Amino acid sequence: VQLVESGGGLVQPGGSLRLSCAASGFRFSSYAMSWHRQAPGKERERVARISLTGANTNYADSVKGRFTISRDNAKNTVYLQMNSLKPDDTGVYYCQGYDAWGQGTQVTVSS
């Protein structure tokens, strides 16, 4: 089982990033997927979750209206579109599913 995130980087406040997580080694379409983040000195928190088919999503209050989680079951990939980014969004973002975690991708929001 492997989850590989990509798409992180440095962005100015108000900017956008799109994270991707490529999954392998399990039946991707049979599992809900989620994105989590961990800011320096803080506990890891879940920011978004998506159901098996993508019909249902939920978000942390801190990202509602700014982040969108989606998935492409044909490509075994889950995405996180992040808009209107704030410095508080800085952290390492992790993909999670099938009791597995990715290695994380760094997102830094700074001017």
N, C-alpha and C positions, 0 to 999 in steps of 0.2 A: 504494500500500500504506500502510495506516495502522493503528496500534495506539494505543488511547487508554485509559489507566489511570484508575481512580477508586476512591474509598473510603478513602484514607489520612486521617490525622488524628492528634490527640493522645489518648492513652489511658493510663490508670494501669496500673502493673504488675499482672499477673494478668488484665487485661482482654482483650477480643477485638475484632478488626476483620475485615471481609471486603473484599478487594480484587477489583475487576473489571477486565477488559481486553477492550474491544470491538475486533474486528478487521474490516477491510474491504480490498477491493482484491485479494484472492487467495482461492483455494479453501481456506478455513479447515480443513475436515475432512480435508485431505490432508497436514497438517503437524503434527508434534509442537510443543508449546508449552512455554514455561518461564517461571518467575519468577526474577529475580535481585535482589540488593540491594547497595547500596554505602553503607557506614557512613562517617562523617567520618574522613578520613585513612587509609582502608583501600581495598583493591582491591575491585572488583565481584566478587561470588560468586553462583553459582547456588544457589538454595535449593530449587527443586522443578521437576520436569519431568513432562509427561504425554504419553502416546502419542496417535496419531491418533484412536483410538476412546475413549480414556480407560481402557482396560483395564489399562494399565501406568503406574505412577507411581514416581518415586524422589525422595528428599529428602536434603538435607544433614544430616549427623549432628546439627548444632546445632538443627534444627527438627523432627526426627522425633518423632512422637507429639503434636506441638502444632499443626503446620500441615497443611492438606489442600488439595491442588490438584484441581480438577475442571474440566470443560468442558461446554458445551452447544453442540453443532455446529449445531443449528437456529437458535441465536441468535448464532453466530459470536463466542462469548464464553468466556473462560477466567477462572476464579476462584481466589483464594487465601484460604481461611479460616484465620485466625490466632488461636489460643487461647493462654491462659496466657502472655501476652506479657511479655517481660523488657526491661529497659533496653538490653541488648545487641542487641535486635531493631531498635533505632532505625536509620533510614537511609532512603534513597530506593529505592523498589521499582520495578523495571522489568519489563515484559512483553516477551518475545522470541519471534519465530517468523517463518518465511519470510525469514530473513536481514534482518529488520527489528526495530527497537526502538521501544518507546513513549517518551514524554517523561518518564515517572517520576511517582510519587506519594509524598509524604513521609509517613513513619510515625515518630511520636515516642512513645516509651514513657517516661513520667516521672510521678512523683508531685508 
